[in-house]
């Protein structure tokens, strides 16, 4: 992974064999990112995507292999219990241009991946919501107390 910071933006290049979620988490720790928006494109040959079943409150994952274009990578970076929390979705297409998408669990880069992280001044935490079954945004003020 190589990256360069330009004020409130970080431009990232991932290379063959690198994993997206792991790389963004590492970069977020290195650069002390508290809040940001992630976008990207690239190529992968192994991706694991999930779909959240609201009834069972479980993710159902599917692994895809083969040559695929990453036609859209989007999501955000926040914090949960003080730790980096990366939440990404991805759309990939195969050699027949069939698209697959969902929550990104992992993706191994086969050629390159170009990512832009827009840094947002502020802090948003997450909390587990029992009713929904997901880690939801928890808005906090400067003293990190909840706000409405």
C-alpha positions in Angstrom: 0.0 0.0 0.0 1.2 3.5 -0.9 -0.7 6.7 -0.1 -0.4 10.4 0.0 -2.3 12.9 2.0 -3.5 16.2 0.5 -5.1 18.3 3.3 -8.5 16.5 4.0 -8.0 13.8 1.4 -5.9 10.6 1.3 -5.2 9.0 -2.1 -4.4 5.3 -1.7 -3.0 2.6 -4.1 -3.3 -1.0 -3.2 -1.2 -3.5 -5.0 -1.6 -7.2 -6.0 -2.2 -9.4 -3.0 -3.2 -6.7 -0.6 -6.6 -6.9 1.2 -8.9 -3.9 1.2 -10.5 -3.9 4.7 -7.2 -4.7 6.4 -5.3 -2.0 4.4 -7.9 0.7 5.2 -7.9 -0.2 8.9 -4.1 -0.1 9.0 -4.0 3.3 7.2 -6.7 4.6 9.5 -4.7 3.7 12.6 -1.5 5.2 11.1 -3.2 8.5 10.2 -5.4 8.5 13.3 -8.6 8.8 11.1 -11.6 9.3 13.3 -14.2 9.9 10.5 -14.1 9.6 6.8 -15.8 8.6 3.6 -14.2 5.9 1.3 -14.6 5.5 -2.4 -12.7 3.3 -4.9 -12.3 1.2 -8.0 -9.9 -1.6 -9.0 -9.6 -5.3 -9.6 -10.0 -8.4 -7.4 -9.8 -12.1 -7.9 -11.2 -13.1 -4.5 -14.0 -11.3 -2.6 -16.3 -12.1 0.3 -19.5 -10.2 0.4 -22.4 -10.3 2.9 -26.0 -9.6 3.0 -27.7 -8.8 6.4 -30.9 -10.7 7.0 -33.0 -8.4 9.2 -35.2 -11.2 10.4 -32.4 -13.5 11.7 -30.1 -10.5 12.4 -27.2 -12.4 10.8 -24.9 -11.8 7.8 -24.9 -14.4 5.1 -21.6 -14.3 3.3 -20.7 -15.4 -0.2 -17.2 -15.8 -1.6 -16.5 -15.2 -5.3 -13.3 -16.0 -7.1 -12.1 -15.2 -10.6 -11.2 -12.0 -12.5 -13.5 -9.2 -11.4 -13.6 -5.5 -11.7 -14.4 -3.4 -8.6 -16.9 -1.1 -10.2 -17.7 0.6 -6.9 -16.2 0.6 -3.4 -18.0 2.9 -1.0 -18.4 3.3 2.8 -17.1 5.1 5.8 -14.6 5.1 8.6 -15.7 5.8 12.2 -14.9 4.5 15.6 -16.4 1.9 18.0 -15.1 1.8 21.6 -12.2 4.0 20.5 -11.1 1.5 17.8 -11.2 2.1 14.0 -14.4 0.8 12.5 -14.4 0.4 8.7 -17.8 -0.2 7.1 -17.6 -0.8 3.3 -19.9 -2.0 0.5 -18.7 -3.3 -2.8 -20.0 -4.0 -6.3 -17.9 -6.2 -8.6 -18.6 -7.6 -12.0 -17.3 -10.8 -13.6 -16.1 -11.5 -17.1 -19.7 -11.6 -18.4 -20.4 -8.2 -16.8 -22.7 -9.8 -14.1 -22.7 -7.6 -11.0 -22.5 -8.8 -7.4 -22.6 -6.6 -4.4 -23.0 -6.3 -0.7 -21.3 -5.7 2.6 -17.5 -6.1 2.1 -15.9 -8.7 4.4 -12.7 -8.9 2.4 -11.3 -8.5 -1.1 -7.8 -9.5 -2.4 -6.5 -7.2 -5.0 -5.5 -8.9 -8.3 -4.0 -5.9 -10.1 -4.5 -2.6 -8.3 -7.1 -0.6 -6.3 -7.4 3.2 -6.3 -9.1 4.5 -3.1 -9.9 8.1 -2.0 -10.6 8.8 1.6 -12.3 12.1 2.3 -11.5 13.1 5.9 -14.3 14.6 7.9 -13.6 16.8 10.9 -15.4 15.3 13.9 -16.0 12.1 15.7 -18.8 9.5 15.3 -18.8 6.4 17.5 -20.9 3.3 17.1 -22.9 1.2 19.4 -24.6 -2.2 19.0 -28.3 -1.9 18.6 -30.1 -5.0 20.0 -33.3 -4.3 18.1 -31.7 -4.0 14.7 -28.7 -6.3 15.3 -26.1 -4.0 13.9 -23.4 -1.5 15.0 -25.1 1.9 14.4 -23.8 5.4 14.4 -23.7 7.0 17.9 -23.4 10.7 17.6 -21.3 12.4 20.2 -20.2 15.9 21.0 -16.6 17.1 21.7 -16.7 15.6 25.2 -17.9 12.3 23.5 -21.3 12.4 25.2 -24.3 11.3 23.2 -26.4 14.0 21.4 -29.8 13.8 19.8 
